[in-house]
């Protein structure tokens, strides 16, 4: 039986030790800041935020070239592996389509999956797939489990300004928001590959009110795991962790999200990722 290898992209928010433990391959996206190109994978914690704050223009993100995907897939296939590549939603980036094109060019057995998410919600699928792969599961079994995890996952994101979403052209993909209202706090849910606003208002109380509502929703439900990601300082993320930890048995991961997501969310943004059992 050939081994199954798991590939994803650097929009995933995941602990390095988890990547190493499960042998996950991460293909990096790139971000350009004032004419200088950086690999998303090479930026250290807090480094990108400082670059973005001091830049003259909004950084520009770019998906991995098709050729990089083809080379990655062929490199893994030389080891006799079948490959499952899990990537961020097509609504956020062309990365998954580049992976599909790379798979077509590569002399390899590749199954490409649109996660419909990003960040730690994509991590849920990637880690579950990698665990099954290590246990020797077949591709068909892993793909079925990925779909199950996808259906039970929720991604919520809070932003303190819409400025970056407007400048980055993502505001058109957020239904029901006026781009003129830049300085409002908005909580959105990623649903059907679309960011849908569920709460909007002014001040930190907007986020706290939403958190209270989420806790009411989670009460009595069986939760497999929760992740919290942030752009900027971790203070509010840690406050949310303290309130949400009683709802789940496993420790909640609080992680800084990568440059790709920070480019579009701006500073003082956060995400809460929930996977129901």
LUMDREN-253174 format. One record per residue (C-alpha): residue in three letters; x, y, z. Coordinates in steps of 0.25 Angstrom, whole numbers, always signed. Layout:
LUMDREN-253174
   type       u       v       w
    ALA       X       Y       Z
...
END
This chain:
LUMDREN-253174
   type       u       v       w
    UNK      +0      +0      +0
    UNK      +6     +13      -4
    UNK      +7     +24      +6
    UNK      -2     +36      +6
    UNK      +4     +50      +7
    UNK      -3     +63     +11
    UNK      +0     +76      +5
    UNK      -6     +90      +8
    UNK      -3    +104      +7
    UNK      +3    +115     +16
    UNK     -11    +121     +19
    UNK     -13    +110     +29
    UNK     -10    +114     +43
    UNK      -3    +103     +50
    UNK      +7    +100     +60
    UNK     +21     +96     +54
    UNK     +22     +84     +63
    UNK      +9     +78     +58
    UNK     +14     +80     +43
    UNK     +27     +72     +47
    UNK     +19     +61     +55
    UNK     +10     +58     +43
    UNK     +19     +61     +32
    UNK     +11     +71     +26
    UNK     +16     +79     +13
    UNK     +13     +94     +13
    UNK     +14    +101      +0
    UNK     +17    +116      +3
    UNK      +9    +128      -3
    UNK     +17    +141      -5
    UNK     +14    +155      -1
    UNK     +20    +168      -7
    UNK     +22    +180      +2
    UNK     +27    +193      -5
    UNK     +33    +185     -16
    UNK     +40    +174      -7
    UNK     +35    +160      -9
    UNK     +34    +151      +4
    UNK     +31    +137      +5
    UNK     +20    +135     +15
    UNK     +27    +123     +21
    UNK     +39    +132     +25
    UNK     +33    +143     +32
    UNK     +34    +142     +48
    UNK     +23    +145     +58
    UNK     +20    +160     +58
    UNK     +29    +163     +46
    UNK     +19    +164     +35
    UNK     +10    +173     +44
    UNK     +22    +183     +46
    UNK     +25    +182     +31
    UNK     +10    +185     +27
    UNK      +9    +197     +37
    UNK     +21    +204     +32
    UNK     +18    +201     +17
    UNK     +13    +212      +7
    UNK      +3    +203      +1
    UNK      -5    +191      +4
    UNK      +3    +178      +2
    UNK      +0    +170      -9
    UNK      -2    +155      -8
    UNK      +1    +144     -19
    UNK      -2    +129     -19
    UNK      +9    +119     -22
    UNK     +12    +117     -37
    UNK      +7    +105     -44
    UNK     +21    +100     -46
    UNK     +24    +100     -31
    UNK     +12     +91     -28
    UNK     +16     +82     -40
    UNK     +30     +81     -34
    UNK     +25     +78     -20
    UNK     +15     +67     -24
    UNK     +26     +61     -33
    UNK     +36     +61     -21
    UNK     +26     +54     -12
    UNK     +22     +44     -23
    UNK     +37     +40     -24
    UNK     +35     +34     -11
    UNK     +23     +25     -16
    UNK     +13     +34      -9
    UNK      -1     +37     -13
    UNK      -4     +52     -10
    UNK     -16     +59      -4
    UNK     -15     +74      -5
    UNK     -24     +83      +3
    UNK     -25     +98      +0
    UNK     -32    +110      +4
    UNK     -45    +114      -2
    UNK     -46    +118     -16
    UNK     -54    +130     -12
    UNK     -41    +136      -5
    UNK     -30    +132     -14
    UNK     -27    +125     -27
    UNK     -18    +115     -19
    UNK     -26    +103     -21
    UNK     -28    +105     -36
    UNK     -13    +106     -37
    UNK     -11     +93     -29
    UNK     -21     +87     -39
    UNK     -13     +91     -51
    UNK      +0     +87     -44
    UNK      -6     +73     -42
    UNK     -10     +72     -56
    UNK      +5     +75     -60
    UNK     +11     +66     -50
    UNK     +14     +52     -52
    UNK      +7     +48     -39
    UNK      -6     +43     -33
    UNK     -12     +56     -27
    UNK     -25     +59     -21
    UNK     -28     +73     -19
    UNK     -38     +78      -9
    UNK     -44     +92      -7
    UNK     -45     +93      +8
    UNK     -56    +104      +7
    UNK     -48    +111     +18
    UNK     -34    +116     +22
    UNK     -26    +118     +35
    UNK     -29    +108     +47
    UNK     -42    +103     +40
    UNK     -34     +98     +29
    UNK     -24     +92     +39
    UNK     -35     +84     +45
    UNK     -36     +77     +31
    UNK     -21     +76     +29
    UNK     -18     +70     +43
    UNK     -29     +60     +42
    UNK     -25     +56     +28
    UNK     -10     +55     +33
    UNK     -14     +46     +45
    UNK     -22     +36     +36
    UNK     -10     +36     +26
    UNK      +0     +32     +37
    UNK     -10     +21     +41
    UNK     -10     +16     +27
    UNK     -24     +20     +23
    UNK     -27     +19      +8
    UNK     -29     +32      +0
    UNK     -44     +30      -1
    UNK     -45     +28     +14
    UNK     -37     +41     +16
    UNK     -45     +49      +6
    UNK     -58     +45     +12
    UNK     -53     +49     +26
    UNK     -49     +62     +21
    UNK     -63     +65     +16
    UNK     -69     +61     +29
    UNK     -59     +71     +37
    UNK     -62     +82     +27
    UNK     -77     +80     +29
    UNK     -76     +81     +44
    UNK     -66     +93     +44
    UNK     -69    +108     +46
    UNK     -61    +120     +43
    UNK     -64    +133     +50
    UNK     -55    +146     +47
    UNK     -55    +159     +54
    UNK     -49    +172     +48
    UNK     -47    +185     +54
    UNK     -47    +193     +41
    UNK     -51    +189     +27
    UNK     -40    +198     +20
    UNK     -31    +186     +16
    UNK     -43    +178     +11
    UNK     -47    +190      +2
    UNK     -33    +192      -3
    UNK     -30    +178      -5
    UNK     -43    +176     -14
    UNK     -49    +166      -4
    UNK     -61    +175      +0
    UNK     -68    +171     -12
    UNK     -68    +157      -7
    UNK     -74    +161      +6
    UNK     -89    +162      +5
    UNK     -97    +173     +11
    UNK     -86    +183     +15
    UNK     -84    +197     +11
    UNK     -70    +200      +8
    UNK     -71    +214     +13
    UNK     -73    +209     +27
    UNK     -58    +207     +29
    UNK     -57    +209     +44
    UNK     -67    +199     +49
    UNK     -65    +186     +56
    UNK     -71    +174     +48
    UNK     -72    +159     +51
    UNK     -74    +151     +39
    UNK     -76    +136     +37
    UNK     -70    +128     +25
    UNK     -82    +121     +19
    UNK     -84    +115      +6
    UNK     -70    +120      +2
    UNK     -75    +134      +5
    UNK     -72    +144     +16
    UNK     -85    +148     +22
    UNK     -86    +159     +33
    UNK     -94    +154     +45
    UNK     -91    +166     +55
    UNK     -86    +180     +52
    UNK     -85    +192     +61
    UNK     -75    +202     +68
    UNK     -66    +199     +79
    UNK     -61    +186     +86
    UNK     -74    +183     +92
    UNK     -78    +178     +78
    UNK     -69    +167     +79
    UNK     -72    +164     +93
    UNK     -87    +163     +90
    UNK     -84    +153     +79
    UNK     -76    +145     +88
    UNK     -87    +144     +98
    UNK     -96    +140     +87
    UNK     -87    +129     +82
    UNK     -85    +123     +96
    UNK    -100    +122     +97
    UNK    -100    +115     +83
    UNK     -89    +105     +88
    UNK     -96    +102    +101
    UNK    -100     +88    +102
    UNK     -93     +84     +88
    UNK     -82     +74     +87
    UNK     -70     +81     +82
    UNK     -58     +74     +76
    UNK     -48     +86     +76
    UNK     -47    +101     +76
    UNK     -36    +110     +70
    UNK     -34    +124     +72
    UNK     -25    +133     +63
    UNK     -21    +147     +63
    UNK     -14    +159     +56
    UNK      -8    +169     +65
    UNK      -7    +167     +80
    UNK     -13    +154     +86
    UNK     -20    +160     +98
    UNK     -34    +159     +93
    UNK     -31    +145     +87
    UNK     -26    +141    +101
    UNK     -39    +146    +107
    UNK     -47    +138     +97
    UNK     -39    +126    +100
    UNK     -42    +127    +115
    UNK     -57    +128    +112
    UNK     -58    +117    +102
    UNK     -48    +107    +108
    UNK     -60    +101    +117
    UNK     -67     +97    +104
    UNK     -56     +87     +99
    UNK     -48     +77    +106
    UNK     -35     +79     +97
    UNK     -27     +92     +99
    UNK     -30    +103     +90
    UNK     -19    +107     +81
    UNK     -17    +123     +81
    UNK      -8    +126     +69
    UNK      -4    +138     +61
    UNK      -9    +137     +47
    UNK      +0    +138     +35
    UNK      +3    +150     +26
    UNK      -7    +145     +15
    UNK     -19    +147     +24
    UNK     -13    +159     +32
    UNK     -12    +166     +18
    UNK     -27    +166     +17
    UNK     -32    +167     +31
    UNK     -23    +178     +36
    UNK     -18    +179     +50
    UNK     -27    +176     +63
    UNK     -34    +165     +55
    UNK     -37    +151     +61
    UNK     -43    +138     +57
    UNK     -51    +127     +65
    UNK     -51    +113     +58
    UNK     -60    +103     +63
    UNK     -61     +88     +60
    UNK     -74     +81     +65
    UNK     -72     +66     +69
END
